[in-house]
Amino acid sequence: MTKLFPNYSRRAVEFVAGEQNYLIDSDGKKYLDFTSGIGVMNLGYNHPQLNQVLEEQASKIWHTPNLYENSLQETLAKQLAGDQDYLAYFCNSGAEANEAAIKLARKTTGKSKIITFEQSFHGRTFGAMSATGQASIHEGFYPLLPEFVYVPYNSLDELKRELDGNTAAVMLELVQGEGGVIPADKDWIQELVALCESNGTLVIVDEVQTGIGRTGTFYASEAYGIEPDIITLAKGLGNGFPVGAMLGKSKYAGAFQPGSHGSTFGGNKLGMAVAGKVTELIRQRDFLNETAKKGAAALSQLKDNLSELPIVVDIRGTGLMIGIELSESQLVGAAIDKLEENGVIVLKAGSSVLRLLPPLTMNETELSEGIEKICQVLEELADV
Ligand SMILES: Cc1ncc(COP(=O)(O)O)c(C=O)c1O
């Protein structure tokens, strides 16, 4: 009898070890991983350099409070900003990064309304949940925070109607992840940014899932040619060590004075040491180009094999963030079950999308083998 709250629907498998792009369960069965722990393990499992940096830091010091200097935070903040003018605030999760973003936007603009998008996902804490545009996630938790409104994604009409003198921020994912792997149109994003700029409204890009190389650039916003006012990060940043970050343009520094915001564990030394190494390894042109190339090859292999299948509605994605939309929700569950039996694990997104988020370290042969199995299973399901 479990002593855990039943707030997760858990599969009857426990992974007890991981090796590069594979997971091993308690019976010794090996699985090729197309989940990355939901977009977390971008550098795969048991990475020797990450193990080394964690062990070295663990033998020095784990934690010091944010009452003292922290050179590891300074180093990571510089790495994440690159040549852009961002300051960093560190926390422990995606929801916390989004809470910080909402607070910074409200405080710095003195306005309260936050516009987000239908089927978006920003986390489960009250601010992040209020920003999430999915009624099923709000159910039972009303009242939400006031002044959050949801408008259709990839569309301007309602956005223009809602953008007013009290709008602090527009907050969005550039590829909606949990909502069903839905990429934003580039023209729409450019127009949205221009509208916000002329309205004195901040643009918050939630890169919790799309960031840290997932879509083939370090930040998805690079490929859209935009520099958001605020970027939020978590998931892949610590490759399994819990770390989140909010990056904001330095001109907003005045809004976060001592006492405005904080976290006991945020920016702790273990997380900073690991995230620094993760960022160093991923933020390299060759690694990112390779990710984009592998993603394009995976997408075309899927399209070549599945486009004609009657149960496949759409195949889309950027980099190694790929969605296969199926005609019925139950088909996704059936595909996940069959693939797990065959030693490949995949994810669901939205109501009927099979989501693939392999580690960025997965090589072309492994990707191709996994995709072959995915195609086989979907062909079998189409025949039933
Ligand atoms: C885009 C996005 N934002 C925020 C979150 C919440 O992150 P966390 O679960 O670390 O709080 C997620 C998690 O799936 C996400 O995909």
PDBQT file of the ligand as one rigid body, heavy atoms in Angstrom, charges set to zero:
ROOT
HETATM    1  C1  LIG A 401       7.182  25.325 -20.206  1.00  0.00    +0.000 C 
HETATM    2  C2  LIG A 401       7.186  24.889 -18.775  1.00  0.00    +0.000 A 
HETATM    3  N1  LIG A 401       7.166  25.817 -17.811  1.00  0.00    +0.000 NA
HETATM    4  C3  LIG A 401       7.183  25.480 -16.518  1.00  0.00    +0.000 A 
HETATM    5  C4  LIG A 401       7.176  24.167 -16.127  1.00  0.00    +0.000 A 
HETATM    6  C5  LIG A 401       7.167  23.822 -14.666  1.00  0.00    +0.000 C 
HETATM    7  O1  LIG A 401       8.422  23.384 -14.268  1.00  0.00    +0.000 OA
HETATM    8  P1  LIG A 401       8.607  22.614 -12.860  1.00  0.00    +0.000 P 
HETATM    9  O2  LIG A 401       7.891  21.316 -12.972  1.00  0.00    +0.000 OA
HETATM   10  O3  LIG A 401      10.101  22.469 -12.744  1.00  0.00    +0.000 OA
HETATM   11  O4  LIG A 401       8.047  23.496 -11.807  1.00  0.00    +0.000 OA
HETATM   12  C6  LIG A 401       7.192  23.155 -17.095  1.00  0.00    +0.000 A 
HETATM   13  C7  LIG A 401       7.163  21.734 -16.709  1.00  0.00    +0.000 C 
HETATM   14  O5  LIG A 401       6.793  20.864 -17.452  1.00  0.00    +0.000 OA
HETATM   15  C8  LIG A 401       7.191  23.527 -18.459  1.00  0.00    +0.000 A 
HETATM   16  O6  LIG A 401       7.178  22.609 -19.424  1.00  0.00    +0.000 OA
ENDROOT
TORSDOF 0
